[in-house]
Amino acid sequence: MAFNDLREFINAARAIGDLKEIHGAHWDLEIGALTEVFVSREPSPLLLFDQIPGYPPSYRVASNLISHPRRAALVSGMPTDIPRTEMVRRWKQILKELQPIPPRFVSTGPLYENVRNGTAIDMRAFPVPKWHELDGGRYLGTACCVITADPDDGWVNVGIYRVQLHDRDRLGLYISPGHHARIIREKYWARGKSCPVAVTFGQEPLLWLTAGQSVPYGVSEFDYAGGLRKLPVDVVKGERTGLPIPATAEIAIEGEVPPPQEENRVEGPFGEWPGYYAHGAREEPVIRVQALYHRNDPILAGAPPMKPPSLTFGVPIGAAAIWNYLDKADVPDVQGVWAFVGGSAPGGGAPFIVVSIKQRYHGHAQQAALAALACRAGNYHGRFVVVVDEDIDPADLGEVIWALSTRCDPKTALTVIDNCWSTPLDAAMHPDKKDAGDFTNSRAIFNACRPYAWKDRFPPVNALSPDMRRKIMEKWKREF
């Protein structure tokens, strides 16, 4: 499931009839609006924008990259018609068996077709969209990879953080509290130093997908992506920072993030993945761009967050990570895991998690819920965990609501937990709490399973049994 670069993936989407090219759309809202329209309809192709007013032909923008299950399957090396729940199940196994492969340093690559330093740098040369109507500016980084290295032991982090275009050689960089790159840059600042950084703005999709996963602190996403690809990621050594930079990236920069008391700028607002402009406009750190690299006819990758239920990745593979954690926590007989409103590859948290189990003992459902909340993939910006019986499809919201409505007594089946890890992007967090830097919220656990103490006396479901359905479908198949 390895593509060498973004272009190979775009051509693969074209080959299966899943690409739409649009000429003449303006960077100011039109590209973003068209992306939103196509994300929420069927078919929902990958979009490639060209002939953008004010920019050279072939300076392109690609969006709606892997937000549809067909292209999510394509990048995963799976059949494009695979059911979503089966894709999550396979991703669970992929993540469980993954063996990291470190990146391979090469001397050069297509990235170096154009090199700019000093006064030759101008980030405004690219058709950077203003994605949402109330965004505070143009956002170069929505499908980017931000690369930093821990100053203590040198391990390299690759994460997805939003990057705003300020001017010729200044970019805004917003990172929510608790994320690895934020921890790394604060280590540099504590030493009175700027944090070296490299950022790519269009790269091989599995690396970008990996950058949005809950990879443990101290493990490089480059190694993780290599394991997914079964091949190392080819990187060049940055001339300014020494950081590894994907050699086939479309656009990349090197620079530094100075301590905020030295330089910062107003960043935002920006329409984020929960579906709101929740963070407002605030002073945030900047990137001082020291070197710019790009390929001929560059393609800027874009993945602007859209109001749910849209996903950045076609299925919530964060659910696969949660499922693996449940296995590691010795929660038995988990039948499936799903995440609504998030849980996407680069999508952030998982505010609505559903876990399906086959109950084995008193407290089994509560154990599953607490374990789901405890892991990183299920903890950040969580809100609700619903545990259901094995006869409920966790990916079918209608079935989940039915279980909640008929098997869950609020007085006995609801648990609330306070002081949990959230984010400034939390729209339900009081503004005064955000201003105080208290980015915590509460979680609710709903046990929507049949009460274990008397589950054998619970009324039977008035629906066809699987055996009867199978017999009827076989006998009357000519009618279907």
Secondary structure as UniProt FT lines:
FT   HELIX           6..15
FT   TURN            16..17
FT   STRAND          19..23
FT   HELIX           30..39
FT   STRAND          46..50
FT   TURN            53..54
FT   TURN            57..58
FT   STRAND          60..63
FT   HELIX           69..76
FT   TURN            80..81
FT   HELIX           84..97
FT   STRAND          104..105
FT   HELIX           110..113
FT   STRAND          114..117
FT   HELIX           118..120
FT   HELIX           123..125
FT   TURN            133..134
FT   STRAND          138..141
FT   STRAND          145..149
FT   TURN            151..153
FT   STRAND          156..159
FT   STRAND          162..167
FT   TURN            168..169
FT   STRAND          170..174
FT   TURN            177..178
FT   HELIX           180..190
FT   TURN            191..192
FT   STRAND          195..200
FT   HELIX           205..211
FT   TURN            217..218
FT   HELIX           221..229
FT   STRAND          234..237
FT   TURN            239..241
FT   STRAND          244..246
FT   TURN            247..248
FT   STRAND          251..257
FT   TURN            260..262
FT   STRAND          264..267
FT   TURN            273..274
FT   STRAND          282..294
FT   STRAND          299..301
FT   TURN            308..309
FT   HELIX           318..328
FT   TURN            329..330
FT   STRAND          334..340
FT   STRAND          352..357
FT   TURN            362..363
FT   HELIX           364..374
FT   HELIX           376..379
FT   TURN            380..381
FT   STRAND          384..389
FT   TURN            390..391
FT   TURN            394..395
FT   HELIX           397..407
FT   HELIX           410..413
FT   STRAND          414..421
FT   TURN            424..425
FT   TURN            427..428
FT   HELIX           431..435
FT   TURN            436..437
FT   STRAND          440..447
FT   HELIX           452..457
FT   HELIX           466..475
FT   HELIX           477..479
//
